[in-house]
Structure formats: C-alpha cells, structure tokens
C-alpha cells in the first residue's frame, strides 16, 4: 500500500497503464471499422448461416430445408431474404428470391466470400458443415449488423486475451524499468539520512539520478559545503579563544595565590579554576571532534586516582571533603588516559560547584569497570537528569557553563560506555559511569 501512496513511480505507472488502456480501446475501435471504410453499408449477420445449417437436410437425392418456418420467420422481417445451398455433388436447395447472378456464380465451384453493396446487393458465402454434410451456403437480404458490431464480432477472443496479456507484461516491465532508473533517488535519500554533525563532509551522490533532480542534489551539496565551512570556522574560533584564555587565567591564578589566605581568596581560586576548566573543556571538545582517541590498556583505578590527586587542592581550598576508594587489584579498560582523567575531574568539579559549602565528595572505582562519584549536596531533580548532559543546558538558578557534563558523556560514549545520574544512597547526587572491561591478556 505504501508503494501506491504518493510514490513518483506509482504515479508514472498509473498514467502509463491508463495510456495503454486507451490505446487498447482505440485498437479495438479501429479494428471494428469495415475494411472498405464504408460505414453507410450495413453488414449481414453471418449467424444466420448457422441457423440455416441446422434446417438443411437430405431427402433422397435432394437437398431440402426442413422446418421452413425458421426461414419464413426471417423472411417476414426481411422480404428480400434468400438462401442458396449446394453440396459437393452439385445438389442445390433454394429459398427466396435468389439473384440470377448469384445463381450463376454458385453453380460452379463452391466459394467463400462476402460482398457488400450500397444498393442492397450484399451476400455472404461460406463452406461449412450442416445437418446434410459439408455444403456451400450463400445468403443475402437477411438480418444485418451495424458496421462496428459486425467488425467486433470478427475479433477473436484469444487475440483480445493475448493483447491484454501483452499490455499487462508491458506495464510490469515499465514498473521494473522505472524502479531501476529511479533507484538513484532511494540511494540519495539513504545518504541524506546518514548526514549529521559528526559527518560534516558527507555529500549526496549526484550520479545515476534523473536530470530533473540534479539541480536539487547540487543545491543540497552546496548547502552542506557552506554548513561545513561555517562549522569549521566556529571550531577554529572556539579553539583559538580557549588557547587565548588559558594565558590570562594562569596569570590571574598566580596573582590570587599570592594573596593572604582567607575565604575570599578561596572563592577566587575556585572561580578561576572554573574559568580554566571551561577553557580546557573547549579544547577537549575540539580534540574530540577533530581526531580519534588513541586507546591503550590502562588501569581505571590508577588513572582516576591521579585525577583525584590533582583536584584535591582545589577541594581543600573550597572547604569540601574528597575521598577515593578502589579495589586492590587493577581494573583494566581500553581507553585514552587524558580523556578518562577529564571525566573524573569534571564530575568532581561539578560536585564542588553544585554541592554547596562543605560538601563531601566520594569517588569510587567498582568492578567490573565502574566509576562512581557521589556527594551529599542538594542532588539533582529527576526532571533535570537527562537535560544536564546537553551542551549549554543548565538547571534553573544554578551557575555553570553547561559544558562539563556534556564533555563527560561524549568521552564516555567514545569509549563505548554509559553514564547515568541518580540520587546517592544518603541523599545528594550520584553519577555512575560504566566502561567495557578490557579483554584479559
């Protein structure tokens, strides 16, 4: 049903089938026109010969018409009706006013013919089987047919069936040819469905499609080229801005560290750390978009432990508690070390930013290959747990760039893992990151 609803192939096929039906009707009409092209001459009804053959019989050495009432009934409506029968031995039977010329012609060898005249001198002659055996029958002046009806009767039913079958096969062949010739459109639609932000260089193939669609395909490829160029400029701007931002952030951080210890200094250090983290996140996003991560076998506990150790001074400066637990044995995964450290760092920074003053943060490595980061802060509303991973989407009333958790999900996805946000057992937020364990050596 889907093929016949709005399909270009279906519309073309329906129109072609309609044209074939019209052509078939025209063929029948043309075939029904009298051969002499004279529509004013009525044609004799040759079924009369079949009726005559049923009443023809032998009476000794003679041919006779038995049941003459049959012929009389015809003659009532057609006064000029006549019949002449002749067998192979020259015996003849007559009925009605037979023209002398006809008598002379049929006195010789039997013939088979049709003769039509505008003056009523029409006749039909046939060699056929009758109740008296094989005979030559001729008749004229009897019932007539309209010219079209007479010609239609001559058309063989098998010929019509053959023509109908040929038309059907032609329609099926046209459908197959149309689908083959328009297959480029289906291929182009599949290519368009695969275009996304991760494949900016994808283009539609302009070969093997109808000429009328070349303009559309070319226009779409031109639009995709413009979008790719714009995306490249945006990435270049973000990368340049992030690089330029790191230098003043580093200088600002050094100047703040030189200030006397106190709550204000701690808050400034935390704010500068967030600013530096934003620059790092922009660079990390650019790196994820521009290259394939170099995976290697690494110990998740060691990698995450190093990230926790790096961010511990920031947690202490913010007055937060930070703990780390891991199994005694190695927890191995295949991944990129700097990216995994970024995941742990961003999750801890997210807890520091939203957990509140004095928040307690616990980082845990669990088997088979899980990273859990929980805090005892206000937590995350269930309605926000999916949106927080989108770029630049933040919970209402909460400060932040909206990039950290998005970057975490991108890295985890590149590693074939998953991340989910939920509620910690004692209240607060909990993030669970699951990585595929590395195959044993």
C-alpha positions as CSV (number, residue, x, y, z in Angstrom):
1,X,0.0,0.0,0.0
2,X,2.9,2.4,0.7
3,X,4.1,2.0,-2.9
4,X,0.8,3.4,-4.2
5,X,0.6,6.4,-1.8
6,X,2.5,9.4,-3.1
7,X,5.2,7.4,-5.0
8,X,6.6,9.0,-8.1
9,X,7.0,5.6,-9.7
10,X,3.4,4.7,-8.9
11,X,2.1,7.9,-10.4
12,X,4.0,7.4,-13.6
13,X,3.0,3.7,-13.8
14,X,-0.7,4.6,-13.3
15,X,-0.5,7.1,-16.1
16,X,1.2,4.6,-18.4
17,X,-1.3,1.9,-17.7
18,X,-4.1,4.4,-18.4
19,X,-2.5,5.3,-21.7
20,X,-2.2,1.6,-22.6
21,X,-5.9,1.0,-21.8
22,X,-6.8,3.9,-24.0
23,X,-4.6,2.6,-26.8
24,X,-6.2,-0.9,-26.4
25,X,-9.7,0.7,-26.8
26,X,-8.5,2.6,-29.9
27,X,-7.2,-0.6,-31.4
28,X,-10.5,-2.3,-30.9
29,X,-12.4,0.6,-32.4
30,X,-10.1,0.8,-35.4
31,X,-10.3,-3.0,-35.9
32,X,-14.1,-2.7,-35.9
33,X,-14.2,-0.3,-38.8
34,X,-15.3,-2.0,-42.0
35,X,-12.4,-2.8,-44.3
36,X,-13.8,-0.8,-47.1
37,X,-14.2,2.2,-44.8
38,X,-18.0,2.5,-45.7
39,X,-19.9,3.0,-42.5
40,X,-23.1,3.5,-44.5
41,X,-23.3,-0.2,-45.7
42,X,-24.9,-2.5,-43.1
43,X,-23.2,-5.9,-42.7
44,X,-25.1,-9.1,-42.9
45,X,-25.4,-11.1,-39.7
46,X,-23.4,-14.3,-40.5
47,X,-25.1,-16.1,-37.6
48,X,-28.0,-16.7,-40.0
49,X,-25.8,-19.3,-41.8
50,X,-25.6,-21.3,-38.6
51,X,-29.4,-21.3,-38.3
52,X,-29.7,-22.3,-42.0
53,X,-27.3,-25.2,-41.5
54,X,-29.5,-26.7,-38.8
55,X,-32.6,-26.9,-41.0
56,X,-30.7,-28.2,-44.1
57,X,-31.2,-31.9,-44.7
58,X,-31.2,-34.6,-47.4
59,X,-34.4,-36.1,-48.9
60,X,-33.2,-38.9,-51.1
61,X,-31.0,-37.3,-53.8
62,X,-32.2,-33.8,-52.9
63,X,-31.2,-31.1,-50.5
64,X,-34.2,-29.6,-48.7
65,X,-34.9,-27.1,-46.0
66,X,-36.8,-28.9,-43.2
67,X,-38.6,-26.6,-40.8
68,X,-39.1,-23.9,-43.3
69,X,-40.8,-21.9,-40.6
70,X,-37.4,-20.9,-39.4
71,X,-36.6,-19.3,-42.8
72,X,-40.2,-17.9,-43.1
73,X,-39.8,-16.1,-39.8
74,X,-36.7,-14.4,-41.1
75,X,-38.3,-13.5,-44.4
76,X,-41.2,-11.8,-42.6
77,X,-38.9,-9.1,-41.4
78,X,-36.7,-9.1,-44.5
79,X,-38.7,-9.6,-47.7
80,X,-35.6,-9.8,-49.9
81,X,-34.1,-12.7,-47.8
82,X,-32.8,-15.6,-49.8
83,X,-30.7,-18.7,-49.3
84,X,-28.8,-21.0,-51.7
85,X,-27.2,-24.3,-50.6
86,X,-25.0,-26.5,-52.7
87,X,-23.2,-29.7,-51.8
88,X,-20.1,-31.3,-53.3
89,X,-22.2,-33.3,-55.8
90,X,-23.9,-30.3,-57.2
91,X,-27.2,-30.7,-55.5
92,X,-28.8,-27.4,-54.6
93,X,-31.5,-26.1,-52.3
94,X,-33.1,-22.7,-52.7
95,X,-35.2,-20.3,-50.6
96,X,-36.4,-16.8,-51.5
97,X,-35.7,-14.5,-54.5
98,X,-32.2,-15.5,-55.4
99,X,-30.5,-13.1,-57.8
100,X,-29.6,-14.7,-61.1
101,X,-26.0,-13.6,-60.9
102,X,-25.6,-15.3,-57.6
103,X,-27.1,-18.5,-59.0
104,X,-24.7,-18.4,-61.9
105,X,-21.7,-17.8,-59.6
106,X,-22.6,-20.6,-57.2
107,X,-23.4,-23.0,-59.9
108,X,-19.6,-23.5,-60.4
109,X,-17.1,-24.4,-57.8
110,X,-18.2,-23.5,-54.2
111,X,-16.6,-20.3,-52.9
112,X,-16.3,-18.4,-49.6
113,X,-16.8,-14.7,-49.8
114,X,-18.6,-11.6,-48.5
115,X,-19.9,-8.9,-50.8
116,X,-21.5,-5.7,-49.7
117,X,-23.3,-3.2,-51.9
118,X,-24.9,0.1,-51.2
119,X,-27.9,-0.9,-53.2
120,X,-28.7,-3.9,-51.1
121,X,-26.9,-6.5,-53.2
122,X,-25.0,-7.9,-50.4
123,X,-24.3,-11.6,-49.7
124,X,-22.3,-14.0,-47.5
125,X,-21.0,-17.3,-48.8
126,X,-19.4,-19.9,-46.6
127,X,-18.3,-23.5,-46.8
128,X,-19.5,-25.2,-43.6
129,X,-20.8,-28.3,-42.0
130,X,-24.6,-28.8,-41.9
131,X,-27.1,-31.5,-41.0
132,X,-26.8,-32.7,-44.6
133,X,-23.0,-32.8,-44.5
134,X,-20.4,-30.3,-45.9
135,X,-22.1,-27.7,-48.1
136,X,-21.6,-24.2,-49.5
137,X,-24.2,-21.8,-48.2
138,X,-24.9,-18.3,-49.5
139,X,-27.4,-15.9,-48.2
140,X,-28.4,-12.3,-48.7
141,X,-31.1,-9.8,-48.0
142,X,-31.4,-11.0,-44.4
143,X,-30.7,-9.6,-40.9
144,X,-27.9,-7.1,-40.8
145,X,-25.5,-5.7,-38.2
146,X,-24.3,-2.2,-37.6
147,X,-20.8,-1.8,-39.1
148,X,-19.0,-1.6,-35.7
149,X,-20.8,-4.5,-34.1
150,X,-20.1,-6.6,-37.2
151,X,-16.4,-6.0,-37.1
152,X,-16.2,-6.5,-33.4
153,X,-17.7,-10.0,-33.8
154,X,-14.8,-10.8,-36.1
155,X,-12.2,-10.1,-33.5
156,X,-11.1,-13.4,-32.0
157,X,-11.4,-13.6,-28.1
158,X,-7.9,-15.2,-28.0
159,X,-6.5,-12.2,-29.8
160,X,-8.0,-9.9,-27.2
161,X,-6.7,-12.0,-24.4
162,X,-3.2,-12.0,-26.0
163,X,-3.3,-8.2,-26.4
164,X,-4.4,-7.9,-22.7
165,X,-1.6,-10.2,-21.5
166,X,0.9,-8.2,-23.6
167,X,-0.4,-5.0,-22.1
168,X,0.0,-6.4,-18.6
169,X,3.5,-7.6,-19.2
170,X,4.4,-4.3,-20.7
171,X,3.1,-2.5,-17.6
172,X,5.1,-4.8,-15.3
173,X,8.2,-4.2,-17.4
174,X,7.7,-0.4,-17.3
175,X,7.3,-0.6,-13.5
176,X,10.6,-2.6,-13.2
177,X,12.4,-0.1,-15.5
178,X,11.1,2.9,-13.6
179,X,12.2,1.5,-10.2
180,X,15.6,0.7,-11.7
181,X,16.0,4.1,-13.3
182,X,14.9,5.9,-10.2
183,X,16.9,3.8,-7.8
184,X,19.4,6.7,-7.5
185,X,16.7,8.6,-5.7
186,X,16.4,5.9,-3.0
187,X,20.2,5.9,-2.7
188,X,20.3,9.7,-2.4
189,X,17.6,9.5,0.4
190,X,19.7,7.0,2.3
191,X,22.8,9.2,2.0
192,X,20.8,12.2,3.3
193,X,19.6,10.2,6.3
194,X,23.2,9.5,7.3
195,X,24.3,13.2,7.3
196,X,24.8,14.5,10.8
197,X,27.0,16.8,12.8
198,X,29.7,14.1,13.1
199,X,30.0,13.7,9.4
200,X,30.1,17.3,8.1
201,X,31.9,16.3,4.9
202,X,29.2,13.9,3.7
203,X,27.7,14.7,0.3
204,X,24.9,13.4,-1.9
205,X,25.9,11.3,-4.9
206,X,24.8,13.1,-8.0
207,X,25.3,10.2,-10.4
208,X,22.5,7.9,-11.6
209,X,19.6,10.2,-10.7
210,X,17.1,11.8,-13.1
211,X,18.3,15.0,-14.7
212,X,15.4,17.0,-13.1
213,X,16.8,16.1,-9.6
214,X,20.4,17.0,-10.4
215,X,19.6,20.7,-9.5
216,X,18.2,19.7,-6.1
217,X,21.1,17.4,-5.3
218,X,23.6,20.0,-6.4
219,X,21.9,22.7,-4.3
220,X,21.9,20.4,-1.2
221,X,25.6,19.6,-1.6
222,X,26.3,23.3,-1.9
223,X,24.3,24.0,1.3
224,X,26.2,21.2,3.1
225,X,29.5,22.7,1.9
226,X,28.5,26.1,3.4
227,X,27.5,24.4,6.7
228,X,30.8,22.5,6.9
229,X,32.7,25.8,6.3
230,X,30.7,27.5,9.0
231,X,31.2,24.7,11.4
232,X,35.0,24.7,10.7
233,X,35.1,28.5,11.4
234,X,33.2,28.0,14.6
235,X,35.5,25.2,15.8
236,X,38.6,27.3,14.8
237,X,37.2,30.3,16.8
238,X,36.5,28.1,19.9
239,X,39.9,26.6,19.8
240,X,41.6,29.9,19.4
241,X,39.5,31.5,22.1
242,X,40.3,28.7,24.5
243,X,44.0,28.9,23.9
244,X,44.0,32.7,24.3
245,X,42.0,32.3,27.5
246,X,44.4,30.0,29.2
247,X,47.3,32.5,29.5
248,X,45.3,35.3,31.4
249,X,43.7,32.6,33.5
250,X,47.1,31.2,34.6
251,X,48.3,34.8,35.3
252,X,45.2,35.5,37.3
253,X,45.5,32.3,39.3
254,X,49.2,33.1,40.2
255,X,48.2,36.5,41.4
256,X,45.3,35.2,43.5
257,X,47.6,32.6,45.1
258,X,49.8,35.4,46.3
259,X,47.0,37.0,48.3
260,X,46.8,36.4,52.0
261,X,44.8,33.2,53.0
262,X,41.2,33.7,53.6
263,X,37.6,32.9,52.5
264,X,37.7,35.5,49.7
265,X,41.0,34.0,48.3
266,X,39.5,30.5,48.4
267,X,36.4,31.7,46.5
268,X,38.5,33.5,43.9
269,X,40.7,30.4,43.4
270,X,37.6,28.3,42.9
271,X,36.2,30.8,40.3
272,X,39.5,30.9,38.4
273,X,39.6,27.1,38.4
274,X,36.2,27.0,36.9
275,X,37.3,29.5,34.2
276,X,40.4,27.5,33.5
277,X,38.3,24.3,33.4
278,X,36.0,26.0,30.8
279,X,39.0,26.7,28.6
280,X,40.2,23.1,29.0
281,X,36.7,21.8,28.2
282,X,36.5,23.8,25.0
283,X,39.9,22.4,23.9
284,X,38.8,18.9,24.8
285,X,35.6,19.2,22.7
286,X,37.7,20.4,19.8
287,X,40.0,17.5,20.2
288,X,37.1,15.0,20.4
289,X,35.7,16.4,17.1
290,X,38.9,16.5,15.3
291,X,40.6,13.2,15.9
292,X,40.3,9.6,17.0
293,X,41.3,8.9,20.6
294,X,44.4,6.7,21.0
295,X,43.2,3.8,23.1
296,X,45.5,1.8,25.2
297,X,45.2,-0.7,28.1
298,X,45.0,1.3,31.3
299,X,44.2,0.8,35.0
300,X,41.0,2.7,35.8
301,X,41.9,2.9,39.5
302,X,45.3,4.5,38.8
303,X,44.0,6.9,36.1
304,X,41.1,8.2,38.2
305,X,43.3,8.3,41.3
306,X,45.7,10.6,39.6
307,X,42.9,12.9,38.6
308,X,41.5,13.0,42.2
309,X,45.0,13.8,43.5
310,X,45.3,16.7,41.0
311,X,42.0,18.3,42.0
312,X,42.3,17.6,45.8
313,X,44.0,21.0,46.5
314,X,41.0,22.8,44.9
315,X,38.6,20.8,47.0
316,X,40.6,21.6,50.2
317,X,40.6,25.3,49.2
318,X,36.8,25.2,48.7
319,X,36.3,23.6,52.2
320,X,35.0,20.4,50.7
321,X,35.8,16.8,51.6
322,X,37.1,14.4,49.0
323,X,37.7,10.7,49.3
324,X,38.8,7.9,46.9
325,X,38.3,4.2,47.1
326,X,39.4,1.5,44.6
327,X,39.7,-2.3,44.6
328,X,43.1,-3.8,45.5
329,X,43.6,-5.3,42.1
330,X,43.8,-3.5,38.7
331,X,40.5,-2.6,36.9
332,X,41.6,-2.5,33.3
333,X,39.8,-0.9,30.4
334,X,40.8,0.1,26.9
335,X,40.8,3.9,26.7
336,X,42.6,7.3,26.4
337,X,44.2,8.3,29.7
338,X,43.8,12.1,29.5
339,X,40.2,11.7,28.5
340,X,39.4,9.4,31.4
341,X,41.1,11.8,33.8
342,X,39.0,14.6,32.3
343,X,35.8,12.6,33.1
344,X,36.8,12.2,36.8
345,X,37.9,15.8,37.0
346,X,34.7,17.2,35.5
347,X,32.5,15.1,37.8
348,X,34.4,16.2,40.9
349,X,34.3,19.8,39.7
350,X,30.5,19.5,39.1
351,X,30.1,18.3,42.7
352,X,32.2,21.2,44.0
353,X,30.2,23.7,42.0
354,X,26.7,22.4,42.9
355,X,27.2,20.5,46.2
356,X,27.2,23.6,48.4
357,X,29.6,24.7,51.1
358,X,31.4,21.9,53.0
359,X,30.1,19.2,50.5
360,X,31.5,15.7,51.0
361,X,32.5,14.1,47.7
362,X,33.3,10.3,47.4
363,X,35.0,8.9,44.3
364,X,34.8,5.1,44.0
365,X,36.0,2.5,41.5
366,X,33.9,-0.7,41.4
367,X,34.1,-3.9,39.5
368,X,33.8,-4.8,36.7
369,X,34.7,-1.3,35.4
370,X,32.7,1.4,37.1
371,X,33.4,5.0,38.2
372,X,31.0,6.4,40.9
373,X,31.1,10.0,42.0
374,X,28.6,11.0,44.7
375,X,28.1,13.9,47.0
376,X,25.8,14.8,49.9
377,X,24.6,18.1,48.4
378,X,21.0,19.0,47.3
379,X,21.1,16.5,44.5
380,X,19.5,16.7,41.0
381,X,15.8,16.7,40.3
382,X,14.5,13.7,38.4
383,X,13.2,16.1,35.6
384,X,16.7,17.5,35.1
385,X,18.8,14.3,35.0
386,X,18.6,13.9,31.2
387,X,19.0,17.5,30.3
388,X,22.1,18.1,32.3
389,X,24.2,16.3,29.7
390,X,23.2,18.6,26.8
391,X,25.6,21.4,25.9
392,X,24.9,24.8,27.5
393,X,21.8,23.5,29.2
394,X,21.8,24.3,32.9
395,X,19.4,23.8,35.7
396,X,17.5,27.0,36.6
397,X,19.2,29.1,39.2
398,X,22.4,27.1,39.0
399,X,25.6,28.7,37.8
400,X,27.9,26.9,35.3
401,X,28.8,26.7,31.7
402,X,26.8,23.6,30.8
403,X,29.8,22.0,29.1
404,X,31.4,19.8,31.7
405,X,28.8,17.0,31.8
406,X,28.3,17.2,28.1
407,X,32.0,16.6,27.6
408,X,31.9,13.7,30.1
409,X,29.1,12.0,28.1
410,X,30.9,12.5,24.8
411,X,34.1,10.9,26.2
412,X,32.2,8.0,27.8
413,X,30.3,7.4,24.6
414,X,33.6,7.4,22.6
415,X,34.8,4.6,25.0
416,X,31.7,2.5,24.4
417,X,30.4,3.2,27.9
418,X,27.4,4.8,29.6
419,X,26.7,7.3,32.2
420,X,23.6,7.9,34.4
421,X,22.7,10.5,37.0
422,X,20.7,9.5,40.1
423,X,20.3,10.0,43.8
424,X,23.0,9.0,46.2
425,X,22.0,6.4,48.9
426,X,22.3,9.0,51.7
427,X,20.9,11.9,49.6
428,X,22.7,14.1,47.1
429,X,23.7,13.4,43.5
430,X,25.4,10.3,42.2
431,X,27.0,9.7,38.8
432,X,27.7,6.1,37.6
433,X,30.0,5.6,34.7
434,X,30.3,2.1,33.2
435,X,33.1,1.2,30.9
436,X,33.6,-2.0,28.9
437,X,36.2,-4.1,30.7
438,X,39.4,-4.8,28.8
439,X,39.7,-8.3,27.5
440,X,42.0,-10.5,29.6
441,X,45.6,-10.9,28.4
